[in-house]
Amino acid sequence: MDLKDLVAQFGEPQKCYGHCDQMASPRVLNEDGMLIMGMVCHAGYVSRIIAYSRALDLAAFKSFVSTSLGPSMEVQDEDLRTATRFAWDLGLPEGSAEALKAAYWTQNYRGNKKSDPDRPGLFMCSSCGSLFVQPVSNRSVLCKNCAPN
């Protein structure tokens, strides 16, 4: 089974973590080398980034997250979590012991939504789909390139 199809089976909407009380849906952020998904709410807040692969490259995942955040937000090794998803865990037929590996980065590992409403946060532009950083209290759903001047 294709990795993207496999992930789609369990990538259901979840409550936005650390930003609002709305639902966040999975969105593809990157498919080059490993499948990288983001959990994105209606306002574009990316509460979690998840990489899926049969052979996970944690250094490449950290690099993707670091590049997405830019210099305003630092990624530390302890901010990344890993997991193994097994066939039985995914509801797949018996026979395959290990289905895929996943790495997670969540914006609020080192704080909570009440700590600083003006803290930088990662968002996805509702127009072009690019990732950008802005204060969490900002209501813009557009990156600088798509926002009207």
JOTA-V999605 format. One record per pair of residues at least 24 apart in sequence whose ideal C-beta (glycine too) atoms are under 6 Angstrom apart, sorted by the first residue. I is the first residue (numbers start at 1). GAP is how many residues later the second one is. If there is no record, write none. Layout:
i & gap
I & GAP
I & GAP
This chain:
i & gap
3 & 32
4 & 31
7 & 45
16 & 25
16 & 31
17 & 30
18 & 29
18 & 89
18 & 90
18 & 95
19 & 26
40 & 84
44 & 79
44 & 80
44 & 82
44 & 97
45 & 78
46 & 76
46 & 78
47 & 60
48 & 58
49 & 56
50 & 52
50 & 54
51 & 52
52 & 48
52 & 50
53 & 48
54 & 46
56 & 45
56 & 47
58 & 45
61 & 42
65 & 40
68 & 63
70 & 63
72 & 48
72 & 61
73 & 47
79 & 26
79 & 30
80 & 25
